[in-house]
């Protein structure tokens, strides 16, 4: 054992190995407690190299915090089950609750849904990009874990250049659950994200205040029927008007 010459006994060698293991363990514990990297990004004209850098984290299966037009969210590859599991761990979110998906076009959303109803297109064309989440039957290729076993998926196209460009760089949709510990307030700026999740994620994209005060409105669609799952940024009266009160 080249690095342990001169110890003179098996006991000393074992003691030296034990000490090395202890030091390595302490180092790993410290490494886990390093705060997230806070990366300032221009909200209106996000820097391409910074978004490529963030997309690399997603490609490697990491969970990162990103700004949207409402609150900050947790982005990960929705088709990477390890990344999906990491979101639940980071948030302390019950796995019985499905994870919403962010897209950057209506066409991308349709590919993730199974037989999108007519009301889906009507609402998407009226309010996307914006603060509206539409819940529909998920396409067969969507991991069941992502839907919490329901076979239903929540889709949203945020009015955010950062999100749109990040999805372009990643070449696919990303998760979009709120960047907060379950049961804690949603975060409208990166400082709030750092306080809650700074030791749980490796990267936070910082564009300052999102300006959001309400979460997205959720509309659940099932065939020709619809219902409000959550009142939020889009008033219910506007939803009713877009659907002709049907």
Buried (B, 14 or more C-beta within 10 A) or exposed (E): EEEEEEEEEEEEBEEBEEEEEEEEEEEEEEEEEEEBBBBEBEBEEBEEEBBEBBBEBBBEBBBBBBBBBBBBBBBBBBEBBEBBBBBBEBBEBEBEEBBBBBBBBBEBBBEBBBEBBEBBBBBBEBBBBBBBBBBBBBBEEBEEBBBBEBBBBBBBBBBBBBBBBBBEBBEBBBBBBBBBBEEBEBBBBBBBBBEBBBEBBBBBBBBBEBEBEBBBBBBBBEEEEBEBBEEBBBEEEBBEEBBEEE
